[in-house]
Amino acid sequence: MAAEKKCPVCGKPSVDKFKPFCSKRCADVDLNRWLTGSYVIPARDDEPRDESDTE
């Protein structure tokens, strides 16, 4: 038996229709976090840039 996955937003059990979320509301909360920049991959200024980055 596989462990039941939990909603990454609220922690309730996920529902097949909205996987990996438990509801449309939690899916929308997650989308809003992406669109507003709440989820960010940190970068350092001293990292070398690719030549393709400048084009």
N, C-alpha and C positions, 0 to 999 in steps of 0.2 A: 504494500500500500504506500503510495507516494504522499509526502507531506503536503497539506493544503497550502497553497500560496496565499499570501496576504496582500491586501491592497497597499501599494507603496505610499499612498496619501494618508489614509486613516487607520490602516491595520486590520480592517475587517476582512473576512474571507472574500476572495475574488469571485466574480460571476462570469460564466463563459461568454455571455453577450458583451461584456465590457472588459475582458481580460487585458491587462493584468489588474484592472480596477474592479471595485465592487459596484460602481454605479456611474451613470453619465456625469453626475456632479463631480465625482472624484477625477474622472477623465478630463473634464473641463478645467478643473483646478490645476491639474498637471500641465495641460496645454497652455493655460495662462502663465504659468511659471516659466515655460520655455519662451513664450512670446515677449514677456516683460524682462527677460534677461536674468531671472533668478537662478537659473542653472548656467554656470559659467565654467569653462575649462581654463584654469589659470595658466598664464604664460609669463615668461620672463623677457625683459627687454634685451638681455645680453645673449639670447639664443641666436645663432646664425640664421639668416633668412635664405630661402631658396631663391634662385634667379627667377622662377616662375611667379613668386609673390609680387614682384615689382611690375608685372605686365598688366 
